[in-house]
Amino acid sequence: MTTWTVTAADAARSPLNREYNAEMISRYWGRPTDDAEIDAYERDEQDHDVPVFLVVSRDGEDAGCLGMRFLGDGVGELTRMFVRVPFRGRGAASALLAAMEDEALRRGVTVLRLDTRSDLVEARNLYAKHGFIEIENYNDAKYAGHWFEKRLTSAHLDAIS
């Protein structure tokens, strides 16, 4: 069993963001991307409002990240879920989700939402596996095709206290 360490980080300074953006661009267009395209995306389209940003690592090597922004009324939105290829399928994403749920509850967030694209089948499966249910769209995200929500329960809060 792999032991993961999850820590808070600064989203703006994390190299994982650029890797995430490169993968999202490449997968969307079905081709490799380049630095100029990533730079343009980060300048023009990337939403920089990610006040909570967690990084998962193993043996000191960063494996992935997950961010959360606040939508108000106890609702948080997950964003930038990313795990580097060599670490996929080993529980890093699950560790990130569990840590973010804990962090959300500590910050008064009782509902988590997210959007994802139709081509990110493995992401949709991950969220469903962790209790997120598909909902009607709640935002106007340009590339989103699926929206999910999870209500965090007091039982979860008791488990982390």
Secondary structure, DSSP 8 states (H G I E B T S, - for coil): ----EEEE--GGG-HHHHHHHHHHHHHHHTS---HHHHHHHHHHT-----SEEEEEEETTEEEEEEEEEEEETTEEEEEEEEE-GGGTTTTHHHHHHHHHHHHHHHTT--EEEEEE-TT-HHHHHHHHHTT-EEE---S--TT--EEEEEE--HHHHHHH-
